[in-house]
Amino acid sequence: MNITEILVTEHAVFLTVFDQIERALPKLKRVEEAKMLAGLVEALLEDHGDAETNLAFVALDHALDQKGQLDRLHHDHDEIDDRLKRVKTATKLSDAKKLLKAALLASRQHFRREERAVFPLIEKVLKKETLTELGKVRTQRHPARAKIAP
């Protein structure tokens, strides 16, 4: 698999996790439960965001800057990270739930933006061999991902 295929596959897995978290939100009884779920999402997205930045977007900084998308992607990452951090400092369960739900929604929107605009641009700009090599780097760093790849 190439890097964009792997990142799209990760998006699909994350969306399934997000669905489960959204189903659990109304049943949460303590703010600590929301904080734990935010920590889980934060850990998943941190590694994924690092992969995007380090493996794919570095190669496209110039091309994306011209389209104004690189700044938008970094802004999205910062916004999502901020909401998840705010869940961890929330003292009221209702605030924590609201922030976590907003972080999940922002993540979903970010994934769509990447899949519609950024990943096709990556595939247009980089050679197939480079995309495949970046995919290999990703799976070497995380061998378990190679098992979920089609």
C-alpha angles and dihedrals in degrees: 000000000000124000097263092049089052093048091049090049089052089051090055092051092047092050089055090051090047090052090054092048092049090052090051096047097083090051096053113116102181135044089232089066091057090047091053092051091047089052090053092051091044092053092049094047096043093061092041093048090049090053092051093048099041102036107030116013097048088066091052104042093114096045094045094045088060090056094042090236100115092064090047092052092049089047090052091051091049092047093050092045091049093052092048091049090049089055088058092055097041116119097190122066092218091056092047092050092048093049093046092049090049091050091051092049092048089049092051091050091047092052091051091050091051094047094047101040115008105042094048088051091050089051091049096048102039126063118250090245091055092049090050092047091050088051090053090051090052094050092044089056090048111025092180089068090062088063094058095045116106 
